[in-house]
Amino acid sequence: MKLTKDEKNKMIYEIQYFFENEREESIGIIAAEEVLDFFLESIGKIIYNKGLDDAKIYFEKRLEDLALDYELLKK
């Protein structure tokens, strides 16, 4: 999964913030980037595929609704 530089910097900041506030540990930028890379590698594909599955379900439902609307328009 590719992130823009701004997205990556924001996530690194969020990871540092989490460690500081939830675990009372201070980690540097490199450590936070390693945590981010680990999670992107290990669960990035799962999250991506879940998003695709959710979109598929949404569009299938919308197509059903359109088919019903179409039938209602018939005279």
C-alpha positions, 0 to 999 in steps of 0.5 A, a space after each residue: 500500500 502506497 501512502 503520500 509523503 504527507 499521509 506517511 508523515 501524519 501516520 508516523 506522528 499518530 504512532 508516536 502520539 499513541 506510544 506517548 499517550 497510551 504506553 507512556 513510551 517515547 519513540 522516534 521517527 525511525 521506530 514509528 516508521 518501522 511500526 507503520 511499515 510493519 502494519 502496512 505489510 502485514 495487514 495492508 492487503 487485508 484492509 484493502 481487500 475488505 474495502 473492495 468487498 464492502 464496495 462490492 456489497 454496496 454496489 450490488 445493493 444499489 444495482 438491486 435498488 435500480 432494478 426495482 426502480 426500473 420495474 416500477 417505472 414500467 407501464 
